[in-house]
Amino acid sequence: MTDHDVARRQAGSNAPRSFLSRALTRAYWALTWERLWPRLSLLATIAALFLAVSWAGVWQMIPVYGRVVVLMLFAGAFSAALFQFIRFSLPNRRQALQRVDASSGVAHRPATTMTDRIAGGANDDGSRMLWDTHVARAAASASRLKGGTPKPGLARLDPFALRALVALLLVASFVAAGGDRWRLLKSAFDFRGAIASANYRVDAWVTPPNYTGRPPVLLAGMRAGEPLKDAAPVAVPAGSVVVIRASGVTLDIASRGVTEAPTEEGAAKPVAGTTEHRYTVGASGTITVRGAGREIVYAFNAIPDRAPTIALAKDPEPQARGAVQLTYRIEDDYGVTKAEATFAPKTARAKARPLYGAPTLGLTLPQARTRNGVGQTMKDFSEHPWAGTEVVMTLVARDEGGNEGSSEPHTFVLPQRPFYKPLARALIEQRRILAMDAEMRDRVARAFDALTIAPERFTPEAGIYLGLRTIHQMIVRAKSDEDLRAAADRMWQMALAIEDGNVSDAEQALRAAQDALRQALENGASEEELKRLMDNLRAALEKYMQALNEEMRKNPQAQRPLDRNAREIRPQDLRSMLDKLENQARSGNKDAARAMLDQLQQLLENLQTARPGQQGEDGNDDMSALDELGDMIRREQQLRDRTFGQGQDQRRQGQRGQRGQRGQQGQQGQQGQQGEQGEGQQGMGDIQRDQQQLRERLGKLLDELRKRQQGQPGQGGQQPGQGGDGSNPLGEAEQAMREAEDALGQGDAEGAGRAQGRAVEAMRRGAGNLAQQMQQGGPNGQGPNGQPGRGQARANQETDPLGRPLRGRDYGDDVTVKVPGEIDVQRARRILEELRRRFSDPGRPQLELEYLERLLKDF
């Protein structure tokens, strides 16, 4: 086979043709895209710009005629781009071959060569052989033929990349338009208002929210044949509704900063031929109204509705029977419509599981819608299991606009009902432990097991013993929190039965009647309902008073002595108060009726009645401790006087001894001086022994006071007589007595006197602090049951005709009497120390020493 035959066979094979066909196809599509994409990009850019302008709300910002002009510009640009798109033509085969030859990078145009034919005149064998060889060489490079990638050349047509800016505007306006995209797009073709009407009217006004109490505000309108008035900016409450009503003209309205408002339910529909538009002013903004070839702009400054403020006017005041009175101040720009107090435990175990939720307290408002005022609310938390727990209280106030304001958290002990019988007090304590954490059930069960030890000695009554065992079994066999709550309720009922007997049932019925009447006043009950509830309250109050009288007859020895300044409440006074309450409720004066009901509750809370065991031993023990401390102060003062007198004797003996040594040079003088010194040392020893006994007595008293305070809830860390600054005056007094003992042992009368003076002053301060603690009931201002201290009443009773406490003169200063300030006391102390220093100087003249002795005689 010749070389010519081989060349012809290679040129006519299918493989090169296949390579060429694929390359031509790619080149064809690349050329098509390069011609089509610039035209499509231009059309897409114009369309995207139109959508971005529409969604941005530009059509609502320009007048109708300006809108027509801009639309014509968009239409012209879109028509020009469409004309270019129509002129689009597909590439032909020759252009595709040229693209393949240009993209392949192979010399001598192999793609074109493979598709060419020899000219018709060259039919000789030599020419044919040469042509076949040329085609075969071109076919050999067919595998390297490429169609190339599309290169539309947009960067050359748009060197500033404006298409990217349009795409960014499209995305931003799409997100900003939200659900109003279709409405904003249609507004481009809204040409209403371009033709003026012969007779038209446009009215506009602003309606503030009803709770603000403000009247509507009229805005400038448009009338046919009347000049437009300037629309000044209007300050309106946030949430106001702008109403624009037009007749005889079609309006074009554009808003900024305000939103369209739906038509209110039940509102009257506009009359035929009238259109109405509503907008809500949530923030400062404008509304532009165009129609009849005219334009008016309404500007609004939204006045935000401030959150209400509420704060305690004074600390919560616990009442005698376990209630608490809250006094608070409320302020709001448009008025508070609801207020409440929320509670949370101050401290709790990390995994605690409370059986009961936090108590809630709805606060009474001074008026139905309070803008500025002080309110009071009294609530009885004695039955709530959280009573006696340290809680954090927050007051919350709400207005009709949905705003909410809260006070600073306030920590205090939630008042509880006082229980004076030990067993009732133990039941309430275990109930509180179980209610605050259900995981403590085993501990509570062990406590009840311990309470039933030796029933013949501690719980001789069979009913009480059986009740304790029943509660114990309820706790042990409880399978759910509901069972544990039933056990806690049984503890409360049993504690009341032990403490009060029949009074507790009457008291519960009275509180229920009060709560029902208060709820009816809040809900605006009918006159018949109020009359029925008032009758129930009268009956409950009558039964309560009967139960109290019966209890007083059974326990005449347990009645408390009445304060001579206390107000006596007679049955007719209570009946008169109930009559006034009913008249105010039936006449519609709900606020006065609620205030009268609170006054009645406070009166019943503070009612002095007989209670068995209320005069317990704690109050007597506290007073006896103060009496003993006052006696110690007097004895220490006497020891100080004796020490000072002994020091004067020593100084006189020393002076006489020195004169005797100068006048008598002999052993007899020295023996006399030694005898006098021995007598002085013996006197110091007696004072030292008395000082030691007094210090030991003070130590025993401190131990008893510490044990007593450790047995009271919330007072374990408080030292007896501790001051508000954390000092411990009684401990300082004990240390000063110890220093006086050491000084007396060394014969230092001056040092012992100074130490004894510090002891007297420290005991006086400690006695005053201890008396204040007793009057307040402990360091937290409450007694063992969370109530005010019982010493307050006794201290108030023991006053002189001028109203000063008589006991204050025994162990401390009377806080009601003006006493010298600290500067005066320090100055007097410095003068006294200077007098004593000069008197102890034996080198001074005898006349001066005698004068100094007369000055110091009273000290």
C-alpha positions in Angstrom: 0.0 0.0 0.0 1.5 3.4 -1.0 1.8 6.4 1.3 -1.0 8.1 -0.6 -3.4 5.3 0.2 -2.5 5.5 3.9 -3.1 9.3 3.9 -6.5 8.9 2.2 -7.6 6.3 4.7 -6.6 8.4 7.7 -8.4 11.4 6.3 -11.5 9.5 5.7 -11.7 7.7 9.1 -14.5 8.6 11.6 -12.4 9.6 14.6 -11.2 12.9 13.3 -14.7 13.7 12.1 -16.1 13.0 15.6 -13.6 15.3 17.2 -14.4 18.0 14.7 -18.2 17.6 15.2 -17.9 18.0 19.0 -15.7 21.0 18.7 -18.1 22.7 16.2 -21.1 22.1 18.6 -19.3 23.7 21.5 -18.2 26.6 19.4 -21.7 27.1 18.1 -23.2 27.3 21.6 -20.3 29.6 22.8 -20.9 32.0 20.0 -24.7 31.9 20.6 -24.3 32.8 24.3 -21.8 35.5 23.6 -24.3 37.2 21.3 -27.4 36.5 23.5 -26.2 37.2 27.0 -25.4 41.0 26.6 -28.9 41.6 25.2 -30.5 39.5 28.0 -28.4 41.2 30.7 -29.5 44.6 29.5 -33.1 43.6 29.6 -32.7 42.0 33.0 -30.9 45.0 34.4 -33.7 47.4 33.3 -36.4 45.1 34.7 -34.5 44.7 38.0 -34.0 48.5 38.3 -37.8 48.9 37.8 -38.6 46.4 40.5 -36.1 47.9 42.9 -37.6 51.4 42.4 -41.1 50.0 42.9 -40.3 48.0 46.0 -38.4 51.0 47.5 -41.7 53.0 47.3 -40.3 55.6 44.9 -43.6 55.8 43.0 -45.4 57.0 46.2 -42.8 59.7 46.8 -43.2 61.5 43.4 -46.3 63.2 42.0 -48.4 61.6 39.3 -46.9 63.5 36.4 -43.4 62.7 37.6 -44.4 59.1 37.8 -45.5 59.2 34.1 -42.2 60.7 33.0 -40.1 58.1 34.9 -42.3 55.3 33.5 -41.8 56.6 29.9 -38.0 56.6 30.5 -38.2 53.0 31.7 -40.4 52.1 28.7 -38.0 53.7 26.2 -34.9 52.0 27.7 -36.7 48.6 27.8 -37.9 49.1 24.1 -34.3 49.8 23.0 -33.0 46.8 24.8 -35.8 44.7 23.3 -35.0 46.0 19.8 -31.4 44.8 20.3 -32.7 41.4 21.4 -34.9 41.1 18.3 -31.9 41.7 16.1 -30.2 38.7 17.5 -28.9 36.1 14.9 -27.5 32.6 15.3 -23.9 31.9 14.2 -23.3 29.9 10.9 -21.0 27.0 10.2 -18.2 29.1 8.8 -18.1 31.3 12.0 -18.1 28.1 14.1 -15.1 26.7 12.2 -13.3 30.0 12.6 -14.0 29.9 16.3 -12.6 26.3 16.5 -9.5 27.2 14.6 -9.0 30.3 16.8 -9.6 28.4 20.1 -7.5 25.3 19.3 -4.2 27.1 18.9 -3.1 24.7 16.0 -1.5 26.1 12.9 -2.8 25.9 9.4 -6.5 26.0 10.4 -7.1 22.2 10.8 -10.9 22.5 11.3 -11.3 24.5 8.1 -8.9 22.2 6.2 -10.9 19.0 7.2 -14.1 20.5 5.8 -12.6 22.0 2.6 -12.6 20.3 -0.8 -10.0 20.4 -3.6 -10.7 22.7 -6.5 -12.4 21.1 -9.5 -9.5 21.8 -11.9 -6.9 19.8 -9.9 -7.7 16.3 -11.0 -4.3 15.0 -11.8 -2.8 12.4 -9.5 -0.1 14.6 -8.2 -2.5 17.3 -7.0 -4.8 14.8 -5.5 -2.0 13.1 -3.7 -0.8 16.4 -2.3 -4.3 17.4 -1.2 -4.9 14.1 0.6 -1.6 14.4 2.4 -2.6 17.9 3.5 -5.9 16.8 4.9 -4.4 13.8 6.6 -2.0 16.1 8.5 -4.9 18.3 9.5 -6.9 15.2 10.7 -4.0 14.1 12.8 -4.4 17.2 15.0 -8.2 16.7 15.3 -8.0 15.5 18.9 -6.7 19.0 19.9 -9.7 20.9 18.4 -11.6 23.0 21.0 -14.8 25.1 20.8 -13.6 27.5 23.5 -15.5 29.0 26.4 -18.1 31.8 26.0 -16.7 35.4 26.5 -19.7 37.8 26.4 -17.5 40.8 27.2 -19.8 42.4 29.8 -16.9 44.1 31.5 -16.2 45.9 28.3 -19.8 46.9 27.9 -20.3 47.8 31.6 -16.9 48.9 32.9 -18.4 50.3 36.2 -20.3 47.1 37.1 -23.6 49.0 37.4 -25.4 45.6 37.0 -24.0 44.5 40.4 -25.3 47.7 42.0 -28.8 47.1 40.5 -28.7 43.5 41.8 -27.9 44.7 45.3 -30.7 47.3 45.2 -33.1 44.6 44.1 -32.3 42.3 47.0 -32.4 45.1 49.6 -35.7 46.5 48.3 -37.2 42.9 48.1 -36.4 42.4 51.8 -37.6 45.9 52.9 -40.9 45.7 51.0 -42.0 42.6 52.8 -45.7 41.7 52.2 -46.3 45.0 50.3 -44.4 44.0 47.2 -47.4 43.6 44.9 -49.1 46.7 46.2 -45.9 48.8 45.7 -45.5 47.4 42.2 -49.0 48.3 41.2 -48.6 51.8 42.5 -46.3 52.5 39.5 -49.4 52.3 37.3 -51.8 54.2 39.6 -52.6 57.5 37.9 -55.5 58.5 40.1 -55.6 62.2 40.9 -54.1 63.3 37.6 -57.5 64.7 36.6 -58.9 67.4 38.9 -62.6 67.2 39.9 -64.9 70.2 39.9 -66.1 69.6 43.4 -64.1 67.5 45.9 -63.3 67.4 49.6 -60.5 65.9 51.7 -60.7 65.7 55.5 -58.1 64.3 57.9 -57.9 63.9 61.6 -56.0 62.0 64.3 -57.7 59.8 66.9 -55.4 59.1 69.9 -55.9 55.8 71.7 -58.8 55.7 74.1 -56.7 55.1 77.2 -54.8 58.4 76.7 -58.0 60.4 77.3 -56.9 63.0 74.6 -59.4 64.4 72.1 -59.1 64.0 68.3 -56.8 66.4 66.4 -58.2 67.9 63.2 -55.7 68.3 60.3 -55.7 70.7 57.4 -57.8 69.4 54.5 -58.3 70.2 50.8 -61.4 71.9 49.3 -62.2 72.8 45.7 -61.5 76.4 45.1 -59.8 77.0 48.5 -56.1 77.5 49.0 -54.2 74.9 50.9 -53.2 75.5 54.5 -49.8 74.7 55.8 -49.9 71.5 57.8 -47.7 72.0 60.8 -46.1 69.0 62.5 -48.4 67.5 65.1 -47.3 65.7 68.3 -49.6 62.7 68.9 -49.4 59.7 71.3 -47.8 56.6 69.8 -50.5 54.3 68.5 -52.8 57.1 67.2 -54.8 56.5 64.1 -54.8 58.9 61.2 -58.0 58.9 59.2 -58.1 60.5 55.7 -61.5 60.7 54.1 -62.0 62.0 50.5 -65.1 62.5 48.3 -65.1 63.6 44.7 -61.4 62.9 44.1 -59.1 60.0 43.9 -56.1 60.3 46.2 -52.6 59.1 45.9 -51.2 58.6 49.4 -47.5 57.9 50.2 -46.5 57.3 53.8 -43.2 57.2 55.6 -42.8 56.0 59.2 -46.5 55.1 59.5 -48.3 51.9 58.6 -51.7 51.3 57.2 -54.3 50.4 59.9 -57.2 48.0 59.3 -60.7 49.3 59.8 -62.0 48.9 63.3 -64.6 46.2 63.9 -68.1 47.7 64.2 -67.0 51.1 62.6 -69.5 52.7 60.3 -68.7 52.2 56.6 -68.1 55.4 54.5 -71.0 56.6 52.5 -71.2 55.9 48.8 -68.7 58.0 46.8 -66.4 58.4 49.8 -63.1 56.7 50.4 -61.3 56.4 53.7 -57.7 55.6 54.5 -56.4 54.7 58.0 -52.8 54.8 59.2 -51.2 54.1 62.6 -48.5 56.4 63.9 -46.0 54.1 65.6 -43.1 56.5 65.3 -42.4 59.9 63.8 -43.2 60.0 60.1 -45.1 61.7 57.3 -48.1 61.1 55.1 -48.2 62.7 51.7 -51.6 63.1 50.1 -51.9 64.0 46.4 -55.1 64.6 44.5 -56.7 67.0 42.1 -53.2 68.2 41.1 -52.5 69.4 44.6 -50.3 68.0 47.4 -50.4 68.2 51.2 -47.9 66.7 53.7 -48.8 65.7 57.3 -45.9 65.4 59.7 -46.3 63.6 63.0 -44.1 63.4 66.0 -45.0 60.3 68.0 -45.0 60.7 71.8 -44.0 57.3 73.2 -46.0 55.8 75.9 -43.6 55.5 78.9 -43.6 52.5 81.1 -45.2 53.0 84.5 -43.1 53.3 87.6 -43.9 51.7 90.9 -41.9 51.7 94.1 -42.3 51.0 97.8 -43.1 54.2 99.7 -41.9 52.5 102.9 -40.9 49.0 104.0 -43.6 46.4 104.2 -45.4 46.5 107.6 -46.2 43.2 109.2 -49.4 43.1 111.1 -50.2 41.4 114.4 -52.0 38.4 112.9 -49.7 37.5 110.0 -50.8 40.0 107.3 -48.6 42.5 105.6 -49.4 46.0 104.5 -47.7 47.4 101.4 -47.5 51.1 100.7 -46.4 52.0 97.2 -46.2 55.0 94.9 -47.4 54.7 91.3 -46.8 57.0 88.4 -47.7 56.8 84.7 -48.3 59.3 81.9 -51.7 57.9 81.0 -52.6 55.8 84.1 -51.9 52.4 85.5 -54.7 49.9 85.2 -53.2 46.9 87.0 -50.5 46.2 89.6 -49.3 43.2 91.4 -46.5 41.9 93.6 -44.5 38.9 92.7 -42.4 36.8 95.1 -39.4 34.5 94.8 -37.4 32.8 97.5 -34.2 34.5 98.3 -32.2 31.3 98.9 -33.1 27.8 97.9 -31.3 24.5 97.3 -30.1 23.9 93.8 -32.3 20.8 93.4 -35.2 21.9 95.6 -38.7 20.9 94.5 -41.3 23.2 96.0 -44.7 21.8 96.6 -46.4 25.2 96.2 -45.9 28.0 93.8 -45.0 31.5 94.9 -47.8 33.6 96.4 -49.4 36.3 94.3 -50.8 39.6 95.4 -52.9 42.0 93.3 -52.3 45.5 94.4 -55.1 48.0 95.0 -54.9 51.1 92.9 -55.8 54.5 94.4 -58.1 55.1 91.3 -59.3 53.0 88.5 -56.6 54.5 86.2 -53.9 56.0 88.4 -51.5 58.5 87.0 -49.9 59.6 90.2 -50.8 58.4 93.7 -50.0 56.3 96.7 -51.8 53.0 97.3 -52.0 50.6 100.1 -52.8 46.9 100.1 -53.1 44.5 103.0 -52.8 40.8 102.4 -52.9 37.9 104.8 -50.3 35.3 103.9 -50.6 33.4 107.2 -52.1 30.4 105.5 -49.7 30.2 102.6 -46.9 27.6 103.1 -44.3 30.2 102.2 -45.1 32.3 105.3 -42.0 32.9 107.4 -39.7 32.5 104.5 -37.2 35.1 103.4 -38.5 36.2 99.9 -37.6 38.8 97.3 -40.6 40.9 96.3 -40.9 42.9 93.1 -43.8 45.2 92.4 -45.1 45.3 88.8 -47.4 47.9 87.2 -49.0 47.8 83.8 -50.9 50.4 81.8 -53.5 49.9 79.1 -50.9 50.4 76.3 -49.2 47.1 77.3 -46.2 48.8 79.0 -44.8 47.3 82.2 -42.7 48.7 84.9 -41.3 47.1 88.0 -39.7 48.2 91.3 -36.4 47.4 92.8 -36.4 44.0 94.4 -37.0 44.1 98.2 -36.0 41.4 100.5 -38.0 40.7 103.7 -39.5 37.8 105.6 -43.0 37.0 104.5 -45.1 37.5 107.7 -46.7 34.4 109.3 -49.4 33.9 111.8 -47.9 33.9 115.4 -48.1 30.5 117.1 -47.3 30.6 120.8 -47.8 26.9 121.7 -44.6 24.9 121.1 -46.3 22.0 119.4 -48.2 24.3 117.0 -45.1 26.2 116.2 -43.2 22.9 115.5 -46.0 21.8 113.1 -45.8 25.1 111.2 -42.1 24.9 110.9 -42.2 21.3 109.5 -44.9 22.4 107.1 -42.8 25.2 105.8 -39.8 22.9 105.3 -41.9 20.3 103.4 -43.6 23.0 101.3 -40.3 24.6 100.2 -38.7 21.3 99.2 -40.5 18.0 98.7 -37.1 16.2 98.9 -37.1 16.9 102.6 -40.0 14.5 103.3 -37.7 12.0 105.1 -36.4 14.7 107.4 -40.0 15.9 108.2 -41.1 12.3 108.8 -38.3 11.8 111.3 -39.3 15.1 113.0 -42.9 13.9 113.4 -41.6 10.6 114.7 -39.7 12.5 117.3 -42.7 14.6 118.2 -44.6 11.4 119.2 -41.9 10.1 121.6 -43.3 9.6 125.2 -46.8 10.7 124.4 -47.9 10.2 128.1 -45.5 13.1 129.0 -45.4 15.4 126.0 -48.7 14.8 124.2 -51.1 13.5 126.8 -54.2 14.3 124.6 -55.1 11.3 122.6 -56.5 13.4 119.7 -53.3 15.3 119.2 -51.2 12.2 119.4 -53.3 10.4 116.8 -53.2 13.4 114.6 -49.4 13.5 114.7 -49.2 9.8 113.9 -51.7 10.2 111.0 -49.6 13.0 109.5 -46.5 10.9 109.9 -48.1 8.0 108.0 -49.4 10.4 105.3 -45.8 11.6 104.6 -44.3 8.1 104.7 -46.9 6.6 102.3 -47.2 9.6 100.0 -46.8 8.6 96.3 -47.1 12.0 94.7 -46.8 15.7 95.4 -50.6 15.8 95.8 -50.3 13.5 98.8 -47.6 15.6 100.3 -49.7 18.7 99.9 -52.6 17.0 101.6 -50.2 16.2 104.6 -49.1 19.9 104.6 -52.8 21.0 104.7 -53.4 18.7 107.6 -50.5 20.2 109.5 -52.0 23.7 109.2 -55.4 22.6 110.3 -54.0 20.7 113.3 -51.8 23.7 114.3 -54.8 26.0 114.3 -56.8 23.5 116.3 -54.0 23.3 118.9 -53.5 27.1 119.1 -57.0 28.6 118.8 -59.6 25.9 119.0 -62.9 27.2 117.7 -61.6 30.7 116.9 -59.6 29.5 113.8 -62.7 28.3 112.0 -64.5 31.6 112.6 -61.4 33.5 111.5 -61.1 31.6 108.2 -64.8 32.2 107.5 -64.3 35.9 108.1 -61.3 36.1 105.8 -63.2 34.3 103.1 -66.1 36.7 103.4 -63.7 39.7 103.1 -61.9 38.2 100.0 -65.3 37.5 98.3 -66.4 41.1 98.9 -63.1 42.5 97.7 -63.3 40.4 94.5 -66.8 41.5 93.8 -65.8 45.1 94.1 -63.0 44.6 91.7 -65.3 42.9 89.1 -68.1 45.4 89.4 -70.8 43.0 90.9 -74.5 43.9 90.9 -76.2 45.6 93.8 -78.0 42.3 94.8 -74.7 40.5 94.8 -73.0 43.1 97.0 -75.9 43.0 99.4 -75.6 39.2 99.7 -71.9 39.4 100.3 -72.3 42.2 102.9 -74.8 40.0 104.8 -72.3 37.1 104.7 -69.6 39.5 106.0 -71.8 40.6 108.9 -72.6 37.1 109.9 -69.0 36.0 109.7 -67.8 39.0 111.8 -70.5 38.2 114.4 -69.4 34.6 114.7 -65.8 35.7 114.9 -66.5 38.1 117.8 -68.5 35.4 119.6 -65.6 32.9 119.2 -63.2 35.5 120.6 -65.5 36.1 123.6 -65.8 32.4 124.3 -62.0 32.0 124.1 -61.6 34.9 126.6 -64.0 33.3 129.0 -62.1 30.0 128.8 -58.7 31.6 129.3 -59.1 34.8 131.4 -55.5 34.4 132.7 -54.0 34.7 129.2 -55.4 38.1 128.4 -52.8 40.7 127.6 -52.8 44.0 129.5 -54.2 46.7 127.3 -52.2 49.8 126.5 -53.7 52.8 128.1 -53.3 54.7 124.8 -55.0 51.9 122.8 -58.3 52.6 121.1 -61.3 50.6 122.3 -63.5 49.1 119.6 -67.1 48.5 120.4 -69.5 46.3 118.5 -71.5 49.3 117.4 -68.3 50.8 115.9 -67.9 47.7 113.7 -71.6 47.8 112.7 -71.3 51.4 111.8 -68.2 50.7 109.7 -70.0 47.9 107.8 -73.0 50.2 107.1 -70.7 52.8 105.6 -69.0 50.1 103.6 -72.3 48.9 102.2 -73.5 52.4 101.4 -70.4 53.2 99.5 -70.4 49.9 97.6 -74.1 50.3 96.6 -73.7 53.9 95.6 -70.9 53.0 93.1 -68.0 54.5 95.0 -65.9 51.3 94.6 -62.6 53.0 95.5 -63.9 54.2 98.8 -65.5 50.9 99.5 -62.2 49.1 98.9 -60.4 51.5 101.2 -63.0 51.0 103.9 -62.6 47.2 103.5 -58.8 47.5 103.9 -59.4 49.6 107.0 -61.7 47.0 108.5 -59.1 44.3 107.8 -56.4 46.3 109.5 -58.6 46.9 112.4 -59.3 43.2 112.9 -55.5 42.5 112.4 -54.6 44.8 115.3 -57.6 43.8 117.5 -56.3 42.9 121.0 -57.8 39.6 122.0 -57.1 36.8 124.4 -54.6 34.2 123.2 -53.4 31.4 125.4 -49.7 31.5 125.9 -49.1 34.9 124.4 -47.4 36.0 127.5 -44.7 33.4 127.2 -41.5 33.3 129.1 -39.4 34.8 126.3 -40.5 38.3 127.0 -40.0 37.9 130.7 -36.6 36.4 130.2 -35.6 39.3 128.0 -36.7 41.8 130.5 -35.0 39.9 133.3 -31.8 39.9 131.3 -32.0 43.7 130.9 -32.6 44.0 134.7 -29.6 41.9 135.4 -27.5 43.8 133.0 -28.6 47.1 134.6 -27.5 45.7 138.0 -24.1 44.8 136.6 -23.6 48.3 135.3 -24.3 49.7 138.8 -22.0 47.2 140.4 -19.2 48.0 137.9 -19.6 51.7 138.6 -19.3 51.0 142.3 -16.1 48.9 141.7 -14.7 51.8 139.7 -15.4 54.2 142.5 -13.7 51.9 145.0 -10.7 51.5 142.6 -10.4 55.2 142.3 -10.6 55.7 146.1 -8.0 53.0 146.6 -5.8 54.8 144.1 -6.1 58.0 146.0 -5.2 56.3 149.3 -2.1 54.8 147.7 -1.0 58.2 146.5 -1.6 59.8 149.9 0.3 56.9 151.6 3.1 57.3 149.1 3.3 61.0 149.9 3.3 60.5 153.6 5.9 57.7 153.3 8.2 60.0 151.4 7.8 62.7 154.0 8.3 60.1 156.7 11.5 58.9 155.2 12.8 62.4 155.0 11.9 63.1 158.7 12.8 59.7 160.3 15.9 58.0 159.4 15.3 54.6 160.8 13.8 51.2 160.5 10.6 52.2 162.3 9.6 54.5 159.5 10.3 51.9 156.9 8.2 49.3 158.7 5.3 51.7 158.9 5.5 52.4 155.2 5.5 48.7 154.4 2.4 48.1 156.6 0.5 50.8 154.8 1.5 49.3 151.5 0.3 45.8 152.7 -3.1 47.3 153.6 -3.4 48.9 150.1 -2.5 45.6 148.4 -5.1 43.8 150.5 -7.8 46.4 149.4 -6.8 45.9 145.7 -7.1 42.2 146.1 -10.7 42.5 147.4 -11.6 44.7 144.4 -9.9 42.2 142.0 -11.9 39.4 143.5 -15.2 41.3 143.1 -14.2 42.3 139.6 -13.7 38.6 138.7 -17.0 37.6 140.1 -18.8 40.3 138.1 -17.0 39.3 134.9 -18.0 35.7 135.4 -21.6 36.8 135.9 -21.5 38.7 132.7 -20.1 35.7 130.9 -22.9 33.5 132.1 -25.5 36.1 131.0 -23.9 36.2 127.5 -24.0 32.4 127.2 -27.7 32.3 128.2 -28.6 35.1 125.7 -26.7 33.3 122.9 -28.5 30.0 123.6 -31.8 31.8 123.6 -31.1 33.6 120.3 -29.9 30.4 118.6 -33.2 28.8 119.4 -35.1 31.5 117.5 -35.3 31.4 113.6 -33.1 33.8 111.8 -31.1 34.9 114.9 -28.4 32.2 115.0 -25.7 34.6 113.8 -26.7 37.6 115.8 -24.7 38.4 119.0 -26.6 39.7 122.1 -26.5 43.4 122.2 -24.8 43.7 118.8 -25.0 47.1 117.3 -25.9 48.0 113.7 -22.3 48.6 112.8 -21.4 45.0 113.7 -19.7 45.8 117.0 -20.2 43.6 120.1 -20.3 46.0 123.1 -21.0 43.2 125.7 -18.0 41.3 124.5 -15.9 44.4 124.7 -17.2 44.9 128.3 -16.1 41.4 129.3 -12.6 42.1 127.8 -12.3 45.4 129.6 -13.2 43.7 132.9 -10.5 41.2 132.3 -8.0 44.0 131.7 -9.2 45.7 135.0 -8.5 42.4 136.9 -4.9 42.3 135.6 -4.3 45.9 136.4 -5.7 45.4 139.9 -3.5 42.4 140.4 -0.5 44.6 139.5 -1.6 47.4 141.8 -2.3 49.8 138.9 -5.3 51.6 140.2 -5.3 54.2 137.4 -5.1 51.6 134.6 -7.8 49.5 136.4 -10.1 52.6 136.6 -9.8 53.3 132.9 -10.6 49.7 132.0 -13.6 49.7 134.4 -14.8 53.0 132.7 -14.7 51.3 129.3 -16.6 48.3 130.7 -19.3 50.6 132.0 -19.7 52.4 128.8 -19.6 49.2 126.7 -22.3 47.6 128.9 -24.5 50.7 128.6 -24.2 50.5 124.8 -24.9 46.7 124.8 -27.9 47.2 127.1 -29.4 49.8 124.7 -28.8 47.5 121.7 -30.3 44.6 123.6 -33.4 46.6 124.5 -33.8 47.7 120.9 -33.5 44.1 119.7 -36.1 43.0 122.2 -38.5 45.8 121.1 -38.0 44.9 117.5 -38.1 41.1 118.1 -34.6 40.4 117.0 -32.0 41.5 114.4 -34.5 41.2 111.5 -37.2 43.2 113.2 -39.3 40.2 113.9 -39.9 37.7 116.7 -39.7 33.9 116.6 -42.9 33.8 114.5 -42.0 36.6 112.1 -44.0 39.2 114.1 -42.9 42.5 115.8 -41.2 42.0 119.1 -43.3 41.7 122.2 -41.0 44.0 124.2 -42.3 47.0 122.3 -45.7 47.0 124.0 -44.2 46.6 127.4 -41.7 49.3 126.8 -44.4 51.7 125.6 -46.4 51.0 128.8 -43.6 51.8 131.2 -43.3 55.5 130.6 -43.2 58.6 132.9 -45.8 61.4 132.6 -43.7 63.0 129.9 -43.7 59.8 127.7 -40.1 58.8 128.4 -39.4 55.1 129.1 -38.7 54.5 132.8 -36.4 51.5 132.2 -34.0 53.5 130.1 -32.5 55.2 133.1 -31.4 51.8 134.4 -29.2 50.5 131.6 -28.9 53.0 128.8 -29.6 56.4 127.4 -33.2 57.5 126.7 -33.3 58.0 122.9 -36.3 60.4 123.3 -34.2 62.9 125.4 -31.5 65.1 123.9 -28.1 63.9 125.0 -24.7 65.4 124.4 -23.1 64.6 121.0 -20.0 62.6 120.5 -17.8 65.6 120.3 -19.0 66.9 123.7 -18.4 63.4 125.3 -14.9 63.2 123.9 -14.0 66.7 125.1 -15.3 65.9 128.6 -13.4 62.6 128.6 -10.1 64.4 127.7 -10.7 67.0 130.5 -11.3 64.2 133.0 -8.2 62.3 132.0 -6.1 65.5 132.2 -7.4 66.1 135.8 -6.5 62.6 136.8 -3.1 62.8 135.3 -2.3 66.0 137.2 -3.7 64.6 140.4 -1.4 61.5 140.1 1.7 63.8 139.9 3.2 63.8 143.5 5.4 66.8 142.6 2.5 69.2 142.4 1.8 71.5 145.4 -0.5 70.1 148.1 -3.0 72.9 147.7 -3.4 72.0 143.9 -3.7 68.3 144.7 -6.5 69.0 147.2 -8.3 71.1 144.6 -8.0 68.4 142.0 -9.3 65.8 144.5 -12.4 67.9 145.1 -13.0 68.2 141.3 -12.7 64.4 140.9 -14.7 63.5 143.9 -18.0 62.8 142.0 -16.2 60.6 139.4 
